[in-house]
Amino acid sequence: MATPLFAQGLRELLAVRLRFAILLGRFRELEDLHQNNVSALFGVSRTTVQQGLIQLKQEGLVESTGNCGLRVTSQASEAHHEFLWELRRAVEVYALRHCIDRLTACDLARLYELVERMKAPCVQRDYVALAELEAAFQCTIVEKPRLPGLLTIWTLAVGAIRSLFRESCRIGTYRALGAIAGADVPGEF
């Protein structure tokens, strides 16, 4: 029997939300992910949680802990950060090249709306919210070309360098949005 479309969509939505929660540091490195807790946190069934965690395990964001379930993986060593950072950048540029001519007015409005929403966290120095919005912006671009495996490659690279991802959002997005908004952005980094 095929999985109903609603269940597939719910599993994918949970995987997206869990993925970003891990990438943004809401779940710490090596933190155990208990199905009951995740189920209660996101308001979904344990079956949906199991399916979402399987997907994240395939992406390398979670790992088995023997008979004890799953936990958030360790980040890549600093020696690998430069390579992974360049891989992330290459995937984003590649995706943009393959979707730039196909961006619709709706797509552009979504991207513009994300940039507008980044301004307040930028000024307030809410780096978690800022990183979340920046990730949504980049993910929108990476998903748009609908090239098989591209989102998975991006997620693997970003997942392995989670701390750098958050730091880049904190510094780069903060400065860029200050310039875009013409805002008087307080302080230096």
Secondary structure as UniProt FT lines:
FT   HELIX           5..23
FT   TURN            24..25
FT   TURN            29..30
FT   STRAND          32..33
FT   HELIX           35..42
FT   HELIX           46..58
FT   TURN            59..60
FT   STRAND          62..64
FT   HELIX           66..68
FT   STRAND          70..72
FT   HELIX           78..99
FT   HELIX           100..102
FT   HELIX           105..124
FT   HELIX           127..143
FT   TURN            144..145
FT   TURN            148..149
FT   HELIX           150..160
FT   HELIX           162..168
FT   HELIX           169..173
FT   HELIX           174..181
//
